[in-house]
Amino acid sequence: MHRPPATFQVDGTAIRKRRMELGLTRDNCASKAGISGPYLSQLETGARRVLRPPTYKRLRTVLKVPTTDRRLLAQAEDRQEEESNVPGDCAPREEEAG
């Protein structure tokens, strides 16, 4: 049985580019996706790179990116680098502070 990943590592530059293509402000996009504006800003700047599946799905929906389109996801080498920098279960689990 196929299980979805526990988290998605995203490409902040791709998120920002797509949001701007659609003419959405950061706060408007964040609100529609159910996250805070500062959290979306952290994603776009790369300060945060990990999303849980429900959050990723909402953001993808707001940005009108089909399920099979992987443009918002980090490239494989970016994901490997990120994984090597996070020790076991010490990674922060909180997605949104605001």
N, CA, C and O atoms as CSV, one atom per row, in Angstrom:
chain,resi,resn,atom,element,x,y,z
A,1,MET,N,N,0.831,-1.178,0.000
A,1,MET,CA,C,0.000,0.000,0.000
A,1,MET,C,C,0.881,1.248,0.000
A,1,MET,O,O,1.852,1.318,0.754
A,2,HIS,N,N,0.560,2.216,-0.824
A,2,HIS,CA,C,1.340,3.444,-0.944
A,2,HIS,C,C,0.987,4.409,0.181
A,2,HIS,O,O,-0.181,4.739,0.390
A,3,ARG,N,N,2.013,4.857,0.903
A,3,ARG,CA,C,1.800,5.839,1.970
A,3,ARG,C,C,2.392,7.162,1.532
A,3,ARG,O,O,3.494,7.187,0.983
A,4,PRO,N,N,1.690,8.265,1.762
A,4,PRO,CA,C,2.243,9.563,1.410
A,4,PRO,C,C,3.423,9.875,2.327
A,4,PRO,O,O,3.503,9.353,3.439
A,5,PRO,N,N,4.334,10.720,1.864
A,5,PRO,CA,C,5.470,11.066,2.716
A,5,PRO,C,C,5.005,11.799,3.971
A,5,PRO,O,O,3.959,12.449,3.972
A,6,ALA,N,N,5.791,11.687,5.033
A,6,ALA,CA,C,5.450,12.363,6.284
A,6,ALA,C,C,5.558,13.878,6.139
A,6,ALA,O,O,4.825,14.630,6.781
A,7,THR,N,N,6.477,14.309,5.293
A,7,THR,CA,C,6.645,15.737,5.024
A,7,THR,C,C,7.057,15.942,3.569
A,7,THR,O,O,7.529,15.019,2.905
A,8,PHE,N,N,6.869,17.162,3.093
A,8,PHE,CA,C,7.323,17.552,1.760
A,8,PHE,C,C,8.358,18.658,1.929
A,8,PHE,O,O,8.132,19.623,2.659
A,9,GLN,N,N,9.488,18.515,1.252
A,9,GLN,CA,C,10.470,19.595,1.238
A,9,GLN,C,C,10.204,20.433,0.001
A,9,GLN,O,O,10.175,19.925,-1.120
A,10,VAL,N,N,10.011,21.726,0.225
A,10,VAL,CA,C,9.571,22.601,-0.847
A,10,VAL,C,C,10.667,23.560,-1.302
A,10,VAL,O,O,11.639,23.810,-0.590
A,11,ASP,N,N,10.481,24.079,-2.492
A,11,ASP,CA,C,11.369,25.070,-3.099
A,11,ASP,C,C,10.702,26.444,-2.935
A,11,ASP,O,O,9.736,26.762,-3.628
A,12,GLY,N,N,11.225,27.236,-2.022
A,12,GLY,CA,C,10.635,28.538,-1.730
A,12,GLY,C,C,10.606,29.478,-2.915
A,12,GLY,O,O,9.656,30.241,-3.086
A,13,THR,N,N,11.640,29.428,-3.730
A,13,THR,CA,C,11.687,30.287,-4.914
A,13,THR,C,C,10.557,29.935,-5.873
A,13,THR,O,O,9.936,30.820,-6.462
A,14,ALA,N,N,10.294,28.652,-6.024
A,14,ALA,CA,C,9.202,28.205,-6.907
A,14,ALA,C,C,7.847,28.624,-6.353
A,14,ALA,O,O,6.949,28.988,-7.111
A,15,ILE,N,N,7.699,28.573,-5.032
A,15,ILE,CA,C,6.439,28.995,-4.413
A,15,ILE,C,C,6.217,30.478,-4.678
A,15,ILE,O,O,5.133,30.882,-5.100
A,16,ARG,N,N,7.240,31.287,-4.433
A,16,ARG,CA,C,7.113,32.736,-4.637
A,16,ARG,C,C,6.831,33.064,-6.106
A,16,ARG,O,O,5.977,33.896,-6.414
A,17,LYS,N,N,7.557,32.404,-7.000
A,17,LYS,CA,C,7.368,32.654,-8.434
A,17,LYS,C,C,5.928,32.356,-8.849
A,17,LYS,O,O,5.307,33.149,-9.556
A,18,ARG,N,N,5.401,31.221,-8.413
A,18,ARG,CA,C,4.036,30.839,-8.783
A,18,ARG,C,C,3.013,31.796,-8.170
A,18,ARG,O,O,2.047,32.184,-8.827
A,19,ARG,N,N,3.231,32.173,-6.913
A,19,ARG,CA,C,2.312,33.110,-6.259
A,19,ARG,C,C,2.264,34.420,-7.026
A,19,ARG,O,O,1.188,34.982,-7.229
A,20,MET,N,N,3.418,34.910,-7.452
A,20,MET,CA,C,3.474,36.179,-8.178
A,20,MET,C,C,2.869,36.045,-9.577
A,20,MET,O,O,2.246,36.985,-10.071
A,21,GLU,N,N,3.046,34.888,-10.217
A,21,GLU,CA,C,2.420,34.646,-11.523
A,21,GLU,C,C,0.901,34.781,-11.428
A,21,GLU,O,O,0.252,35.257,-12.359
A,22,LEU,N,N,0.347,34.359,-10.301
A,22,LEU,CA,C,-1.092,34.416,-10.102
A,22,LEU,C,C,-1.565,35.768,-9.569
A,22,LEU,O,O,-2.765,35.995,-9.413
A,23,GLY,N,N,-0.614,36.662,-9.293
A,23,GLY,CA,C,-0.964,37.992,-8.802
A,23,GLY,C,C,-1.467,38.003,-7.367
A,23,GLY,O,O,-2.219,38.896,-6.976
A,24,LEU,N,N,-1.053,37.013,-6.581
A,24,LEU,CA,C,-1.479,36.935,-5.185
A,24,LEU,C,C,-0.475,37.632,-4.276
A,24,LEU,O,O,0.734,37.494,-4.459
A,25,THR,N,N,-0.972,38.376,-3.303
A,25,THR,CA,C,-0.074,38.926,-2.288
A,25,THR,C,C,0.308,37.801,-1.343
A,25,THR,O,O,-0.358,36.768,-1.284
A,26,ARG,N,N,1.385,38.014,-0.606
A,26,ARG,CA,C,1.819,36.998,0.341
A,26,ARG,C,C,0.719,36.716,1.358
A,26,ARG,O,O,0.398,35.559,1.629
A,27,ASP,N,N,0.147,37.771,1.918
A,27,ASP,CA,C,-0.872,37.579,2.955
A,27,ASP,C,C,-2.149,36.948,2.408
A,27,ASP,O,O,-2.774,36.132,3.085
A,28,ASN,N,N,-2.537,37.318,1.197
A,28,ASN,CA,C,-3.729,36.744,0.592
A,28,ASN,C,C,-3.530,35.254,0.322
A,28,ASN,O,O,-4.403,34.438,0.619
A,29,CYS,N,N,-2.393,34.915,-0.232
A,29,CYS,CA,C,-2.074,33.512,-0.527
A,29,CYS,C,C,-2.026,32.711,0.766
A,29,CYS,O,O,-2.593,31.621,0.849
A,30,ALA,N,N,-1.350,33.249,1.774
A,30,ALA,CA,C,-1.225,32.552,3.052
A,30,ALA,C,C,-2.595,32.318,3.671
A,30,ALA,O,O,-2.888,31.222,4.149
A,31,SER,N,N,-3.425,33.343,3.660
A,31,SER,CA,C,-4.755,33.234,4.241
A,31,SER,C,C,-5.570,32.136,3.559
A,31,SER,O,O,-6.223,31.334,4.226
A,32,LYS,N,N,-5.528,32.105,2.244
A,32,LYS,CA,C,-6.267,31.085,1.497
A,32,LYS,C,C,-5.747,29.677,1.774
A,32,LYS,O,O,-6.503,28.707,1.722
A,33,ALA,N,N,-4.435,29.570,2.072
A,33,ALA,CA,C,-3.826,28.263,2.345
A,33,ALA,C,C,-3.933,27.874,3.819
A,33,ALA,O,O,-3.558,26.765,4.200
A,34,GLY,N,N,-4.442,28.786,4.644
A,34,GLY,CA,C,-4.604,28.473,6.058
A,34,GLY,C,C,-3.328,28.565,6.867
A,34,GLY,O,O,-3.196,27.907,7.899
A,35,ILE,N,N,-2.374,29.386,6.403
A,35,ILE,CA,C,-1.125,29.603,7.135
A,35,ILE,C,C,-0.932,31.108,7.326
A,35,ILE,O,O,-1.658,31.906,6.733
A,36,SER,N,N,0.021,31.489,8.134
A,36,SER,CA,C,0.256,32.913,8.362
A,36,SER,C,C,1.152,33.497,7.271
A,36,SER,O,O,1.909,32.776,6.621
A,37,GLY,N,N,1.056,34.813,7.082
A,37,GLY,CA,C,1.920,35.504,6.122
A,37,GLY,C,C,3.398,35.331,6.450
A,37,GLY,O,O,4.190,35.045,5.552
A,38,PRO,N,N,3.797,35.500,7.732
A,38,PRO,CA,C,5.208,35.302,8.072
A,38,PRO,C,C,5.693,33.874,7.794
A,38,PRO,O,O,6.838,33.671,7.390
A,39,TYR,N,N,4.817,32.888,8.013
A,39,TYR,CA,C,5.206,31.504,7.731
A,39,TYR,C,C,5.444,31.311,6.231
A,39,TYR,O,O,6.420,30.673,5.835
A,40,LEU,N,N,4.555,31.859,5.397
A,40,LEU,CA,C,4.749,31.768,3.948
A,40,LEU,C,C,6.038,32.479,3.547
A,40,LEU,O,O,6.769,32.000,2.681
A,41,SER,N,N,6.313,33.604,4.166
A,41,SER,CA,C,7.553,34.323,3.885
A,41,SER,C,C,8.769,33.457,4.212
A,41,SER,O,O,9.735,33.428,3.448
A,42,GLN,N,N,8.725,32.757,5.337
A,42,GLN,CA,C,9.829,31.868,5.706
A,42,GLN,C,C,9.996,30.739,4.697
A,42,GLN,O,O,11.120,30.339,4.391
A,43,LEU,N,N,8.896,30.231,4.184
A,43,LEU,CA,C,8.979,29.198,3.142
A,43,LEU,C,C,9.619,29.762,1.880
A,43,LEU,O,O,10.503,29.140,1.291
A,44,GLU,N,N,9.166,30.944,1.469
A,44,GLU,CA,C,9.671,31.542,0.228
A,44,GLU,C,C,11.146,31.910,0.310
A,44,GLU,O,O,11.853,31.843,-0.695
A,45,THR,N,N,11.618,32.294,1.483
A,45,THR,CA,C,13.028,32.678,1.627
A,45,THR,C,C,13.930,31.490,1.945
A,45,THR,O,O,15.154,31.624,1.943
A,46,GLY,N,N,13.340,30.340,2.217
A,46,GLY,CA,C,14.135,29.153,2.515
A,46,GLY,C,C,14.461,28.988,3.984
A,46,GLY,O,O,15.159,28.044,4.354
A,47,ALA,N,N,13.969,29.895,4.844
A,47,ALA,CA,C,14.195,29.748,6.279
A,47,ALA,C,C,13.509,28.490,6.803
A,47,ALA,O,O,13.977,27.867,7.756
A,48,ARG,N,N,12.418,28.131,6.184
A,48,ARG,CA,C,11.721,26.863,6.444
A,48,ARG,C,C,11.536,26.177,5.100
A,48,ARG,O,O,11.313,26.823,4.076
A,49,ARG,N,N,11.635,24.845,5.127
A,49,ARG,CA,C,11.546,24.108,3.863
A,49,ARG,C,C,10.629,22.905,3.919
A,49,ARG,O,O,10.409,22.248,2.901
A,50,VAL,N,N,10.095,22.609,5.074
A,50,VAL,CA,C,9.345,21.372,5.244
A,50,VAL,C,C,7.877,21.667,5.534
A,50,VAL,O,O,7.551,22.492,6.387
A,51,LEU,N,N,6.998,20.977,4.810
A,51,LEU,CA,C,5.550,21.092,5.006
A,51,LEU,C,C,4.963,19.710,5.236
A,51,LEU,O,O,5.405,18.728,4.639
A,52,ARG,N,N,3.982,19.644,6.089
A,52,ARG,CA,C,3.233,18.399,6.250
A,52,ARG,C,C,2.254,18.292,5.090
A,52,ARG,O,O,1.882,19.305,4.498
A,53,PRO,N,N,1.831,17.068,4.759
A,53,PRO,CA,C,0.958,16.871,3.588
A,53,PRO,C,C,-0.295,17.749,3.531
A,53,PRO,O,O,-0.590,18.281,2.460
A,54,PRO,N,N,-1.050,17.931,4.624
A,54,PRO,CA,C,-2.249,18.766,4.498
A,54,PRO,C,C,-1.923,20.225,4.143
A,54,PRO,O,O,-2.641,20.857,3.368
A,55,THR,N,N,-0.851,20.743,4.710
A,55,THR,CA,C,-0.448,22.126,4.434
A,55,THR,C,C,0.047,22.254,3.001
A,55,THR,O,O,-0.288,23.211,2.304
A,56,TYR,N,N,0.850,21.280,2.564
A,56,TYR,CA,C,1.348,21.289,1.186
A,56,TYR,C,C,0.181,21.237,0.203
A,56,TYR,O,O,0.173,21.954,-0.798
A,57,LYS,N,N,-0.800,20.391,0.490
A,57,LYS,CA,C,-1.961,20.255,-0.402
A,57,LYS,C,C,-2.733,21.568,-0.497
A,57,LYS,O,O,-3.127,21.982,-1.588
A,58,ARG,N,N,-2.950,22.223,0.644
A,58,ARG,CA,C,-3.677,23.502,0.622
A,58,ARG,C,C,-2.913,24.556,-0.159
A,58,ARG,O,O,-3.502,25.291,-0.951
A,59,LEU,N,N,-1.608,24.637,0.055
A,59,LEU,CA,C,-0.799,25.625,-0.661
A,59,LEU,C,C,-0.791,25.322,-2.156
A,59,LEU,O,O,-0.929,26.229,-2.976
A,60,ARG,N,N,-0.630,24.053,-2.509
A,60,ARG,CA,C,-0.650,23.648,-3.916
A,60,ARG,C,C,-1.980,23.998,-4.564
A,60,ARG,O,O,-2.016,24.426,-5.718
A,61,THR,N,N,-3.076,23.818,-3.827
A,61,THR,CA,C,-4.405,24.133,-4.351
A,61,THR,C,C,-4.548,25.636,-4.597
A,61,THR,O,O,-5.040,26.046,-5.648
A,62,VAL,N,N,-4.127,26.445,-3.648
A,62,VAL,CA,C,-4.204,27.899,-3.796
A,62,VAL,C,C,-3.363,28.361,-4.992
A,62,VAL,O,O,-3.753,29.274,-5.719
A,63,LEU,N,N,-2.216,27.724,-5.182
A,63,LEU,CA,C,-1.320,28.107,-6.282
A,63,LEU,C,C,-1.677,27.426,-7.601
A,63,LEU,O,O,-0.972,27.578,-8.598
A,64,LYS,N,N,-2.782,26.673,-7.598
A,64,LYS,CA,C,-3.292,26.017,-8.810
A,64,LYS,C,C,-2.244,25.126,-9.482
A,64,LYS,O,O,-2.039,25.170,-10.695
A,65,VAL,N,N,-1.593,24.321,-8.647
A,65,VAL,CA,C,-0.579,23.386,-9.131
A,65,VAL,C,C,-1.172,21.983,-9.031
A,65,VAL,O,O,-1.521,21.546,-7.934
A,66,PRO,N,N,-1.295,21.261,-10.158
A,66,PRO,CA,C,-1.881,19.912,-10.141
A,66,PRO,C,C,-1.088,18.945,-9.259
A,66,PRO,O,O,0.101,19.144,-9.010
A,67,THR,N,N,-1.754,17.919,-8.804
A,67,THR,CA,C,-1.154,16.915,-7.928
A,67,THR,C,C,0.116,16.314,-8.514
A,67,THR,O,O,1.078,16.071,-7.786
A,68,THR,N,N,0.129,16.075,-9.802
A,68,THR,CA,C,1.280,15.429,-10.437
A,68,THR,C,C,2.420,16.405,-10.752
A,68,THR,O,O,3.509,15.971,-11.127
A,69,ASP,N,N,2.194,17.683,-10.608
A,69,ASP,CA,C,3.202,18.713,-10.894
A,69,ASP,C,C,4.094,18.888,-9.669
A,69,ASP,O,O,3.610,19.215,-8.586
A,70,ARG,N,N,5.391,18.672,-9.841
A,70,ARG,CA,C,6.328,18.704,-8.722
A,70,ARG,C,C,7.118,20.009,-8.633
A,70,ARG,O,O,8.136,20.062,-7.943
A,71,ARG,N,N,6.673,21.049,-9.311
A,71,ARG,CA,C,7.474,22.281,-9.374
A,71,ARG,C,C,7.667,22.967,-8.028
A,71,ARG,O,O,8.624,23.724,-7.867
A,72,LEU,N,N,6.793,22.729,-7.061
A,72,LEU,CA,C,6.945,23.366,-5.749
A,72,LEU,C,C,7.856,22.586,-4.813
A,72,LEU,O,O,8.188,23.064,-3.728
A,73,LEU,N,N,8.263,21.390,-5.223
A,73,LEU,CA,C,9.107,20.544,-4.381
A,73,LEU,C,C,10.581,20.818,-4.625
A,73,LEU,O,O,10.991,21.145,-5.738
A,74,ALA,N,N,11.376,20.678,-3.560
A,74,ALA,CA,C,12.819,20.854,-3.671
A,74,ALA,C,C,13.394,19.752,-4.563
A,74,ALA,O,O,12.859,18.645,-4.625
A,75,GLN,N,N,14.468,20.069,-5.236
A,75,GLN,CA,C,15.152,19.084,-6.061
A,75,GLN,C,C,15.773,18.023,-5.168
A,75,GLN,O,O,15.990,18.273,-3.982
A,76,ALA,N,N,16.059,16.863,-5.699
A,76,ALA,CA,C,16.575,15.738,-4.921
A,76,ALA,C,C,17.835,16.111,-4.141
A,76,ALA,O,O,17.962,15.737,-2.975
A,77,GLU,N,N,18.765,16.836,-4.754
A,77,GLU,CA,C,20.008,17.185,-4.054
A,77,GLU,C,C,19.748,18.145,-2.899
A,77,GLU,O,O,20.448,18.090,-1.888
A,78,ASP,N,N,18.758,19.019,-3.028
A,78,ASP,CA,C,18.381,19.916,-1.935
A,78,ASP,C,C,17.795,19.124,-0.777
A,78,ASP,O,O,18.081,19.417,0.384
A,79,ARG,N,N,16.978,18.126,-1.081
A,79,ARG,CA,C,16.356,17.308,-0.042
A,79,ARG,C,C,17.414,16.515,0.704
A,79,ARG,O,O,17.350,16.404,1.928
A,80,GLN,N,N,18.390,15.960,-0.011
A,80,GLN,CA,C,19.431,15.174,0.629
A,80,GLN,C,C,20.279,16.051,1.546
A,80,GLN,O,O,20.642,15.631,2.645
A,81,GLU,N,N,20.597,17.265,1.102
A,81,GLU,CA,C,21.375,18.186,1.919
A,81,GLU,C,C,20.615,18.547,3.187
A,81,GLU,O,O,21.194,18.577,4.273
A,82,GLU,N,N,19.335,18.819,3.057
A,82,GLU,CA,C,18.492,19.170,4.197
A,82,GLU,C,C,18.425,18.013,5.180
A,82,GLU,O,O,18.535,18.229,6.387
A,83,GLU,N,N,18.247,16.793,4.694
A,83,GLU,CA,C,18.140,15.628,5.560
A,83,GLU,C,C,19.436,15.385,6.310
A,83,GLU,O,O,19.403,14.957,7.463
A,84,SER,N,N,20.572,15.645,5.689
A,84,SER,CA,C,21.847,15.417,6.351
A,84,SER,C,C,22.132,16.458,7.422
A,84,SER,O,O,22.979,16.231,8.286
A,85,ASN,N,N,21.445,17.596,7.385
A,85,ASN,CA,C,21.652,18.657,8.366
A,85,ASN,C,C,20.705,18.585,9.557
A,85,ASN,O,O,20.845,19.373,10.492
A,86,VAL,N,N,19.744,17.661,9.549
A,86,VAL,CA,C,18.753,17.559,10.622
A,86,VAL,C,C,18.971,16.254,11.366
A,86,VAL,O,O,18.778,15.178,10.801
A,87,PRO,N,N,19.376,16.338,12.645
A,87,PRO,CA,C,19.599,15.107,13.405
A,87,PRO,C,C,18.282,14.466,13.831
A,87,PRO,O,O,17.429,15.128,14.420
A,88,GLY,N,N,18.118,13.185,13.535
A,88,GLY,CA,C,16.979,12.364,13.949
A,88,GLY,C,C,15.690,13.079,14.273
A,88,GLY,O,O,15.138,13.801,13.442
A,89,ASP,N,N,15.215,12.875,15.483
A,89,ASP,CA,C,13.951,13.454,15.915
A,89,ASP,C,C,14.110,14.839,16.527
A,89,ASP,O,O,13.169,15.350,17.135
A,90,CYS,N,N,15.254,15.444,16.383
A,90,CYS,CA,C,15.483,16.771,16.954
A,90,CYS,C,C,14.956,17.886,16.064
A,90,CYS,O,O,14.979,19.053,16.453
A,91,ALA,N,N,14.486,17.542,14.886
A,91,ALA,CA,C,13.977,18.559,13.950
A,91,ALA,C,C,12.712,19.172,14.510
A,91,ALA,O,O,11.881,18.467,15.083
A,92,PRO,N,N,12.552,20.499,14.351
A,92,PRO,CA,C,11.320,21.134,14.818
A,92,PRO,C,C,10.114,20.595,14.088
A,92,PRO,O,O,10.163,20.422,12.870
A,93,ARG,N,N,9.031,20.323,14.797
A,93,ARG,CA,C,7.837,19.749,14.211
A,93,ARG,C,C,6.757,20.793,13.983
A,93,ARG,O,O,5.800,20.542,13.250
A,94,GLU,N,N,6.895,21.952,14.596
A,94,GLU,CA,C,5.871,22.984,14.477
A,94,GLU,C,C,5.968,23.650,13.123
A,94,GLU,O,O,7.047,24.076,12.712
A,95,GLU,N,N,4.846,23.744,12.426
A,95,GLU,CA,C,4.842,24.335,11.094
A,95,GLU,C,C,4.574,25.819,11.115
A,95,GLU,O,O,5.061,26.551,10.254
A,96,GLU,N,N,3.822,26.263,12.067
A,96,GLU,CA,C,3.401,27.651,12.011
A,96,GLU,C,C,3.372,28.238,13.407
A,96,GLU,O,O,2.747,27.694,14.317
A,97,ALA,N,N,4.060,29.358,13.559
A,97,ALA,CA,C,4.108,30.012,14.866
A,97,ALA,C,C,2.941,30.987,15.043
A,97,ALA,O,O,2.530,31.257,16.172
A,98,GLY,N,N,2.410,31.510,13.956
A,98,GLY,CA,C,1.405,32.558,14.051
A,98,GLY,C,C,0.064,32.041,13.818
A,98,GLY,O,O,-0.905,32.798,13.861
